[in-house]
Amino acid sequence: MKSTNITWHESKVGKTERQQLKKHQSPVLWFTGLSGSGKSTLSVEVEKALYELGVHSYRLDGDNVRHGLNKNLGFSPEDRAENIRRIGEVAKLMNDAGLVTLTAFISPYREDRDQARELFEDEEFIEVYTKCSLEEAESRDPKGLYKKARSGEIKGFTGIDAPYEEPNAPELIVETDKNTLEDSVRQVIQYLQENKYI
C-alpha cells in the first residue's frame, strides 16, 4: 500500500548549511562485498578514524539494521532489494543531515546498488568494494555462515548458492585479502581527503 495525501514539508535549514556547520561534506560510503570480506570491520575502523579527525559520521551495518528497521525482511531477492532500498533512504536522510554515512551491506545485486546511488547527487555516493576472494572470505567465516551454507543449513547464501555481482566501476577498491586493516583504513581516509570530502 502506498502513502496518500502527503506533502513534503521544507526546512529552513538545508544540507548545505548543515555541512557548513560541520565543516565537511556528507558523502555516503557504500561498502559492498562478500560476507567475511571485511565490510563491517573496515567501516568500524573508518568511523573511528573519522571521529578522531573531528568528522561527524554514522555507520549503518547490515546485521544491526536487521535487528530493528528491517527485522521483517528475509533474504529472498525481493527482500534483499527492499532491505537495500530502505537503507538507501535512511542514508539519504543522514546525507541531508550533514553526516558522513558508512553503510556495510553485502548488497549483492548491481541493480539495487545503482538504485541507491540514484538517490544522491553526483559524487555523493562512494561505492567501496571490499574485494576479497571467496576462499579467503570463507576461511575467515567470522559468523560461521559459510559452514552452515555448505552443509545446506542456510539456503540462498551469497557466494555459495546465490550470486554476488561485483561492482563495474566502484569509486574505491580495497583489497582486504591483500592489505592490512590499517592500510585499508588509510586508503579510505586518503580518498576522502584527496577528493575534499573532509
C-alpha positions as CSV (number, residue, x, y, z in Angstrom):
1,M,0.0,0.0,0.0
2,K,1.3,3.5,-0.9
3,S,1.0,6.6,1.2
4,T,-1.6,9.1,0.0
5,N,-2.4,12.7,0.9
6,I,1.1,13.6,1.9
7,T,3.1,16.8,1.2
8,W,6.8,17.3,1.6
9,H,7.5,19.9,4.4
10,E,10.5,22.0,3.7
11,S,13.0,23.0,6.4
12,K,14.6,26.4,6.9
13,V,18.0,24.7,7.4
14,G,19.3,22.7,4.4
15,K,22.0,20.3,3.7
16,T,24.5,23.0,2.7
17,E,24.0,24.8,6.0
18,R,24.5,21.6,7.9
19,Q,27.7,20.8,6.0
20,Q,29.0,24.3,6.7
21,L,28.3,23.9,10.4
22,K,30.1,20.6,10.5
23,K,32.9,21.8,8.1
24,H,32.8,18.8,5.8
25,Q,30.8,17.2,3.1
26,S,28.3,14.4,3.7
27,P,29.0,11.6,1.3
28,V,27.7,8.0,1.6
29,L,30.4,5.4,1.6
30,W,28.7,2.2,0.4
31,F,30.8,-0.7,1.5
32,T,29.9,-3.8,-0.5
33,G,31.4,-7.3,-0.8
34,L,31.1,-10.9,0.2
35,S,30.2,-12.0,3.7
36,G,33.6,-12.0,5.5
37,S,35.2,-9.6,3.1
38,G,35.7,-7.1,5.9
39,K,33.0,-4.5,5.2
40,S,31.9,-4.2,8.9
41,T,35.4,-4.4,10.3
42,L,36.7,-1.7,7.9
43,S,33.7,0.5,8.3
44,V,34.1,0.4,12.1
45,E,37.7,1.5,11.9
46,V,37.0,4.2,9.3
47,E,34.3,5.6,11.6
48,K,36.8,5.7,14.4
49,A,39.4,7.4,12.2
50,L,36.8,10.0,11.1
51,Y,35.8,10.6,14.7
52,E,39.5,11.3,15.6
53,L,39.6,13.8,12.7
54,G,36.5,15.6,14.1
55,V,34.3,14.4,11.3
56,H,30.6,13.8,12.1
57,S,29.7,10.3,10.8
58,Y,27.3,7.4,11.4
59,R,27.6,3.7,10.5
60,L,24.7,1.6,9.2
61,D,25.6,-2.1,9.4
62,G,23.7,-5.0,7.8
63,D,23.1,-7.1,10.8
64,N,22.4,-4.1,13.1
65,V,19.7,-2.7,10.8
66,R,18.0,-6.1,10.6
67,H,17.6,-6.0,14.4
68,G,15.2,-3.1,14.0
69,L,14.2,-1.2,10.9
70,N,14.4,-4.3,8.6
71,K,13.6,-7.1,11.1
72,N,10.6,-8.1,9.0
73,L,12.8,-8.9,5.9
74,G,14.3,-12.2,5.0
75,F,17.0,-13.0,2.4
76,S,14.9,-13.6,-0.8
77,P,16.0,-11.5,-3.8
78,E,12.8,-9.4,-3.2
79,D,13.6,-8.9,0.5
80,R,17.2,-8.1,-0.2
81,A,16.1,-5.4,-2.7
82,E,13.8,-3.9,-0.1
83,N,16.5,-4.0,2.5
84,I,18.8,-2.0,0.3
85,R,16.0,0.4,-0.8
86,R,15.3,1.2,2.9
87,I,19.0,1.6,3.7
88,G,19.4,4.0,0.7
89,E,16.5,6.1,2.0
90,V,18.0,6.2,5.5
91,A,21.4,7.1,4.2
92,K,19.9,9.9,2.2
93,L,18.4,11.3,5.4
94,M,21.8,11.2,7.0
95,N,23.4,12.8,3.9
96,D,20.9,15.6,4.3
97,A,21.7,15.9,8.0
98,G,25.3,16.6,7.0
99,L,26.8,13.3,8.3
100,V,29.3,11.1,6.5
101,T,27.4,7.9,6.3
102,L,29.1,4.5,6.2
103,T,26.9,1.5,5.1
104,A,28.2,-2.0,5.4
105,F,25.9,-4.4,3.4
106,I,26.6,-7.3,1.1
107,S,24.2,-5.7,-1.3
108,P,24.9,-8.4,-3.9
109,Y,23.0,-7.0,-6.8
110,R,24.3,-4.2,-9.0
111,E,20.8,-3.0,-9.8
112,D,20.0,-2.5,-6.1
113,R,23.3,-0.6,-5.6
114,D,22.6,1.5,-8.7
115,Q,19.1,2.4,-7.4
116,A,20.7,3.5,-4.1
117,R,23.2,5.6,-6.0
118,E,20.4,7.4,-7.9
119,L,19.1,8.9,-4.6
120,F,22.2,11.1,-4.3
121,E,23.7,14.0,-6.1
122,D,26.8,13.4,-8.3
123,E,29.9,12.4,-6.3
124,E,27.9,12.0,-3.0
125,F,27.7,8.2,-3.4
126,I,31.1,6.4,-3.0
127,E,30.9,2.7,-3.7
128,V,33.7,1.0,-1.8
129,Y,34.3,-2.6,-3.0
130,T,35.8,-4.6,-0.2
131,K,37.4,-7.1,-2.6
132,C,38.3,-10.4,-1.2
133,S,38.5,-13.9,-2.7
134,L,35.7,-16.3,-1.8
135,E,38.4,-18.7,-0.5
136,E,39.7,-16.1,1.9
137,A,36.2,-14.9,3.0
138,E,35.2,-18.5,3.6
139,S,38.4,-19.2,5.6
140,R,37.6,-16.2,7.8
141,D,33.9,-17.2,8.3
142,P,33.5,-14.9,11.3
143,K,29.9,-15.8,11.9
144,G,30.1,-19.5,10.8
145,L,27.7,-18.8,7.9
146,Y,29.8,-20.3,5.1
147,K,29.9,-23.6,7.1
148,K,26.1,-23.5,7.5
149,A,25.7,-22.7,3.8
150,R,28.0,-25.6,2.7
151,S,26.0,-28.0,4.9
152,G,22.7,-26.9,3.5
153,E,21.5,-25.3,6.7
154,I,21.3,-21.9,5.0
155,K,19.9,-21.5,1.6
156,G,20.4,-18.6,-0.9
157,F,23.8,-17.6,0.7
158,T,25.7,-15.1,-1.3
159,G,28.8,-16.6,-2.9
160,I,27.7,-20.2,-2.4
161,D,24.2,-20.7,-3.9
162,A,23.3,-17.0,-4.6
163,P,25.2,-14.6,-6.7
164,Y,27.4,-11.6,-5.8
165,E,27.7,-9.2,-8.7
166,E,30.9,-7.3,-8.4
167,P,30.8,-3.5,-9.0
168,N,31.6,-2.5,-12.5
169,A,33.1,0.9,-11.7
170,P,33.4,1.5,-7.9
171,E,34.9,4.7,-6.7
172,L,37.3,2.7,-4.5
173,I,38.5,-0.9,-4.4
174,V,40.0,-2.0,-1.1
175,E,41.7,-5.4,-1.4
176,T,41.1,-6.7,2.1
177,D,42.7,-10.1,1.4
178,K,46.0,-8.3,0.4
179,N,46.2,-5.2,2.6
180,T,46.3,-4.8,6.3
181,L,43.4,-3.3,8.1
182,E,45.5,-0.2,8.9
183,D,46.4,0.2,5.2
184,S,42.8,-0.2,4.2
185,V,41.6,2.5,6.6
186,R,44.4,4.8,5.4
187,Q,43.2,4.2,1.8
188,V,39.6,5.2,2.5
189,I,40.6,8.3,4.6
190,Q,43.1,9.4,1.9
191,Y,40.4,9.1,-0.8
192,L,38.1,11.3,1.3
193,Q,40.8,13.9,1.9
194,E,42.1,14.0,-1.6
195,N,38.6,14.5,-3.0
196,K,37.9,17.3,-0.5
197,Y,35.0,15.5,1.3
198,I,36.7,16.1,4.6
